[in-house]
Amino acid sequence: MMKYGDEHVEHRFTLSFTESELRGQWQDYFLGIHAADGEAFPEDLIDPSVLVICNLAGEIVQIVLHDEGCDCEFQFTFTEKAQIEAYMKQHVNV
């Protein structure tokens, strides 16, 4: 996780399914994100979570890092997004 424009930093974490919501042509999935043992998220992140937006065919369209339930100035790295995609395929069947 890194702020837009900042240096590339990878974080290790685990994920948990929170809820899903159908929104017109989109299926939104909300995931809890938890720092792995010995890891710390950036201190500017107060309550991070993940929003995964899929189309109705189950394809991931966007992965968004939220803080306190809202979009924030942080983004996931490519490796972190790949971990989230793998979680979705294994646990949520997208």
mmCIF file of the C-alpha atoms, coordinates in Angstrom:
data_MODEL
# 
_entry.id   MODEL 
# 
loop_
_atom_site.group_PDB 
_atom_site.id 
_atom_site.type_symbol 
_atom_site.label_atom_id 
_atom_site.label_alt_id 
_atom_site.label_comp_id 
_atom_site.label_asym_id 
_atom_site.label_entity_id 
_atom_site.label_seq_id 
_atom_site.pdbx_PDB_ins_code 
_atom_site.Cartn_x 
_atom_site.Cartn_y 
_atom_site.Cartn_z 
_atom_site.occupancy 
_atom_site.B_iso_or_equiv 
_atom_site.pdbx_formal_charge 
_atom_site.auth_seq_id 
_atom_site.auth_comp_id 
_atom_site.auth_asym_id 
_atom_site.auth_atom_id 
_atom_site.pdbx_PDB_model_num 
ATOM 1  C CA . MET A 1 1  ? 0.000   0.000   0.000   1.00 0.00 ? 1  MET A CA 1 
ATOM 2  C CA . MET A 1 2  ? 1.317   3.362   -0.894  1.00 0.00 ? 2  MET A CA 1 
ATOM 3  C CA . LYS A 1 3  ? 0.090   6.889   -1.248  1.00 0.00 ? 3  LYS A CA 1 
ATOM 4  C CA . TYR A 1 4  ? -0.397  7.983   -4.820  1.00 0.00 ? 4  TYR A CA 1 
ATOM 5  C CA . GLY A 1 5  ? 3.000   9.050   -6.149  1.00 0.00 ? 5  GLY A CA 1 
ATOM 6  C CA . ASP A 1 6  ? 5.006   7.681   -3.190  1.00 0.00 ? 6  ASP A CA 1 
ATOM 7  C CA . GLU A 1 7  ? 7.699   5.021   -3.183  1.00 0.00 ? 7  GLU A CA 1 
ATOM 8  C CA . HIS A 1 8  ? 6.624   1.440   -3.946  1.00 0.00 ? 8  HIS A CA 1 
ATOM 9  C CA . VAL A 1 9  ? 6.120   -0.442  -0.636  1.00 0.00 ? 9  VAL A CA 1 
ATOM 10 C CA . GLU A 1 10 ? 4.698   -3.978  -0.287  1.00 0.00 ? 10 GLU A CA 1 
ATOM 11 C CA . HIS A 1 11 ? 2.708   -5.031  2.775   1.00 0.00 ? 11 HIS A CA 1 
ATOM 12 C CA . ARG A 1 12 ? 1.812   -8.556  3.866   1.00 0.00 ? 12 ARG A CA 1 
ATOM 13 C CA . PHE A 1 13 ? -1.771  -9.095  4.969   1.00 0.00 ? 13 PHE A CA 1 
ATOM 14 C CA . THR A 1 14 ? -4.650  -11.507 5.284   1.00 0.00 ? 14 THR A CA 1 
ATOM 15 C CA . LEU A 1 15 ? -8.189  -10.951 4.050   1.00 0.00 ? 15 LEU A CA 1 
ATOM 16 C CA . SER A 1 16 ? -11.670 -11.816 5.260   1.00 0.00 ? 16 SER A CA 1 
ATOM 17 C CA . PHE A 1 17 ? -15.028 -11.588 3.494   1.00 0.00 ? 17 PHE A CA 1 
ATOM 18 C CA . THR A 1 18 ? -17.327 -8.995  5.055   1.00 0.00 ? 18 THR A CA 1 
ATOM 19 C CA . GLU A 1 19 ? -20.332 -8.602  2.735   1.00 0.00 ? 19 GLU A CA 1 
ATOM 20 C CA . SER A 1 20 ? -21.468 -8.251  -0.856  1.00 0.00 ? 20 SER A CA 1 
ATOM 21 C CA . GLU A 1 21 ? -23.978 -5.982  -2.520  1.00 0.00 ? 21 GLU A CA 1 
ATOM 22 C CA . LEU A 1 22 ? -25.577 -5.970  -5.965  1.00 0.00 ? 22 LEU A CA 1 
ATOM 23 C CA . ARG A 1 23 ? -25.537 -2.476  -7.428  1.00 0.00 ? 23 ARG A CA 1 
ATOM 24 C CA . GLY A 1 24 ? -27.113 -2.356  -10.894 1.00 0.00 ? 24 GLY A CA 1 
ATOM 25 C CA . GLN A 1 25 ? -24.609 -3.912  -13.290 1.00 0.00 ? 25 GLN A CA 1 
ATOM 26 C CA . TRP A 1 26 ? -21.985 -4.323  -10.551 1.00 0.00 ? 26 TRP A CA 1 
ATOM 27 C CA . GLN A 1 27 ? -21.435 -6.778  -7.720  1.00 0.00 ? 27 GLN A CA 1 
ATOM 28 C CA . ASP A 1 28 ? -19.498 -5.154  -4.887  1.00 0.00 ? 28 ASP A CA 1 
ATOM 29 C CA . TYR A 1 29 ? -17.521 -7.270  -2.436  1.00 0.00 ? 29 TYR A CA 1 
ATOM 30 C CA . PHE A 1 30 ? -16.237 -5.824  0.810   1.00 0.00 ? 30 PHE A CA 1 
ATOM 31 C CA . LEU A 1 31 ? -13.229 -7.444  2.453   1.00 0.00 ? 31 LEU A CA 1 
ATOM 32 C CA . GLY A 1 32 ? -11.547 -6.918  5.787   1.00 0.00 ? 32 GLY A CA 1 
ATOM 33 C CA . ILE A 1 33 ? -7.775  -6.519  5.579   1.00 0.00 ? 33 ILE A CA 1 
ATOM 34 C CA . HIS A 1 34 ? -5.511  -7.474  8.466   1.00 0.00 ? 34 HIS A CA 1 
ATOM 35 C CA . ALA A 1 35 ? -1.765  -6.896  8.786   1.00 0.00 ? 35 ALA A CA 1 
ATOM 36 C CA . ALA A 1 36 ? 0.258   -10.115 8.861   1.00 0.00 ? 36 ALA A CA 1 
ATOM 37 C CA . ASP A 1 37 ? 2.280   -10.892 11.981  1.00 0.00 ? 37 ASP A CA 1 
ATOM 38 C CA . GLY A 1 38 ? 5.140   -8.432  12.297  1.00 0.00 ? 38 GLY A CA 1 
ATOM 39 C CA . GLU A 1 39 ? 3.661   -6.086  9.655   1.00 0.00 ? 39 GLU A CA 1 
ATOM 40 C CA . ALA A 1 40 ? 2.322   -2.600  10.134  1.00 0.00 ? 40 ALA A CA 1 
ATOM 41 C CA . PHE A 1 41 ? 0.173   -0.673  7.697   1.00 0.00 ? 41 PHE A CA 1 
ATOM 42 C CA . PRO A 1 42 ? 1.037   2.969   6.969   1.00 0.00 ? 42 PRO A CA 1 
ATOM 43 C CA . GLU A 1 43 ? 0.213   4.998   10.049  1.00 0.00 ? 43 GLU A CA 1 
ATOM 44 C CA . ASP A 1 44 ? -2.049  7.326   8.021   1.00 0.00 ? 44 ASP A CA 1 
ATOM 45 C CA . LEU A 1 45 ? -4.443  4.410   7.448   1.00 0.00 ? 45 LEU A CA 1 
ATOM 46 C CA . ILE A 1 46 ? -6.892  4.325   10.346  1.00 0.00 ? 46 ILE A CA 1 
ATOM 47 C CA . ASP A 1 47 ? -9.322  1.520   9.411   1.00 0.00 ? 47 ASP A CA 1 
ATOM 48 C CA . PRO A 1 48 ? -8.394  0.005   6.020   1.00 0.00 ? 48 PRO A CA 1 
ATOM 49 C CA . SER A 1 49 ? -10.694 -2.287  4.046   1.00 0.00 ? 49 SER A CA 1 
ATOM 50 C CA . VAL A 1 50 ? -11.031 -3.479  0.461   1.00 0.00 ? 50 VAL A CA 1 
ATOM 51 C CA . LEU A 1 51 ? -13.774 -2.929  -2.107  1.00 0.00 ? 51 LEU A CA 1 
ATOM 52 C CA . VAL A 1 52 ? -13.702 -5.334  -5.071  1.00 0.00 ? 52 VAL A CA 1 
ATOM 53 C CA . ILE A 1 53 ? -16.039 -4.374  -7.910  1.00 0.00 ? 53 ILE A CA 1 
ATOM 54 C CA . CYS A 1 54 ? -17.032 -7.121  -10.345 1.00 0.00 ? 54 CYS A CA 1 
ATOM 55 C CA . ASN A 1 55 ? -19.297 -7.172  -13.368 1.00 0.00 ? 55 ASN A CA 1 
ATOM 56 C CA . LEU A 1 56 ? -22.236 -9.567  -13.423 1.00 0.00 ? 56 LEU A CA 1 
ATOM 57 C CA . ALA A 1 57 ? -20.085 -12.162 -15.226 1.00 0.00 ? 57 ALA A CA 1 
ATOM 58 C CA . GLY A 1 58 ? -17.881 -12.274 -12.115 1.00 0.00 ? 58 GLY A CA 1 
ATOM 59 C CA . GLU A 1 59 ? -14.864 -10.521 -13.646 1.00 0.00 ? 59 GLU A CA 1 
ATOM 60 C CA . ILE A 1 60 ? -12.994 -8.139  -11.378 1.00 0.00 ? 60 ILE A CA 1 
ATOM 61 C CA . VAL A 1 61 ? -13.258 -4.598  -12.719 1.00 0.00 ? 61 VAL A CA 1 
ATOM 62 C CA . GLN A 1 62 ? -11.602 -2.634  -9.915  1.00 0.00 ? 62 GLN A CA 1 
ATOM 63 C CA . ILE A 1 63 ? -9.933  -3.119  -6.539  1.00 0.00 ? 63 ILE A CA 1 
ATOM 64 C CA . VAL A 1 64 ? -10.109 -0.118  -4.229  1.00 0.00 ? 64 VAL A CA 1 
ATOM 65 C CA . LEU A 1 65 ? -8.424  0.477   -0.878  1.00 0.00 ? 65 LEU A CA 1 
ATOM 66 C CA . HIS A 1 66 ? -10.791 2.165   1.555   1.00 0.00 ? 66 HIS A CA 1 
ATOM 67 C CA . ASP A 1 67 ? -10.032 3.848   4.855   1.00 0.00 ? 67 ASP A CA 1 
ATOM 68 C CA . GLU A 1 68 ? -12.879 4.196   7.320   1.00 0.00 ? 68 GLU A CA 1 
ATOM 69 C CA . GLY A 1 69 ? -15.252 3.002   4.579   1.00 0.00 ? 69 GLY A CA 1 
ATOM 70 C CA . CYS A 1 70 ? -14.309 5.676   2.024   1.00 0.00 ? 70 CYS A CA 1 
ATOM 71 C CA . ASP A 1 71 ? -11.910 6.040   -0.900  1.00 0.00 ? 71 ASP A CA 1 
ATOM 72 C CA . CYS A 1 72 ? -8.534  7.262   0.286   1.00 0.00 ? 72 CYS A CA 1 
ATOM 73 C CA . GLU A 1 73 ? -5.192  8.535   -0.975  1.00 0.00 ? 73 GLU A CA 1 
ATOM 74 C CA . PHE A 1 74 ? -3.608  5.063   -0.793  1.00 0.00 ? 74 PHE A CA 1 
ATOM 75 C CA . GLN A 1 75 ? -3.506  2.423   -3.506  1.00 0.00 ? 75 GLN A CA 1 
ATOM 76 C CA . PHE A 1 76 ? -2.512  -1.220  -3.707  1.00 0.00 ? 76 PHE A CA 1 
ATOM 77 C CA . THR A 1 77 ? 0.634   -2.369  -5.491  1.00 0.00 ? 77 THR A CA 1 
ATOM 78 C CA . PHE A 1 78 ? 0.348   -4.872  -8.361  1.00 0.00 ? 78 PHE A CA 1 
ATOM 79 C CA . THR A 1 79 ? 1.482   -7.691  -6.056  1.00 0.00 ? 79 THR A CA 1 
ATOM 80 C CA . GLU A 1 80 ? -1.075  -6.761  -3.409  1.00 0.00 ? 80 GLU A CA 1 
ATOM 81 C CA . LYS A 1 81 ? -3.831  -6.638  -6.056  1.00 0.00 ? 81 LYS A CA 1 
ATOM 82 C CA . ALA A 1 82 ? -2.761  -10.089 -7.262  1.00 0.00 ? 82 ALA A CA 1 
ATOM 83 C CA . GLN A 1 83 ? -3.112  -11.402 -3.692  1.00 0.00 ? 83 GLN A CA 1 
ATOM 84 C CA . ILE A 1 84 ? -6.624  -9.943  -3.479  1.00 0.00 ? 84 ILE A CA 1 
ATOM 85 C CA . GLU A 1 85 ? -7.561  -11.444 -6.869  1.00 0.00 ? 85 GLU A CA 1 
ATOM 86 C CA . ALA A 1 86 ? -6.308  -14.862 -5.724  1.00 0.00 ? 86 ALA A CA 1 
ATOM 87 C CA . TYR A 1 87 ? -8.351  -14.575 -2.516  1.00 0.00 ? 87 TYR A CA 1 
ATOM 88 C CA . MET A 1 88 ? -11.468 -13.698 -4.512  1.00 0.00 ? 88 MET A CA 1 
ATOM 89 C CA . LYS A 1 89 ? -11.018 -16.693 -6.830  1.00 0.00 ? 89 LYS A CA 1 
ATOM 90 C CA . GLN A 1 90 ? -10.433 -19.089 -3.945  1.00 0.00 ? 90 GLN A CA 1 
ATOM 91 C CA . HIS A 1 91 ? -12.964 -17.846 -1.389  1.00 0.00 ? 91 HIS A CA 1 
ATOM 92 C CA . VAL A 1 92 ? -15.611 -15.884 -3.251  1.00 0.00 ? 92 VAL A CA 1 
ATOM 93 C CA . ASN A 1 93 ? -15.641 -17.806 -6.557  1.00 0.00 ? 93 ASN A CA 1 
ATOM 94 C CA . VAL A 1 94 ? -15.177 -14.913 -8.980  1.00 0.00 ? 94 VAL A CA 1 
# 
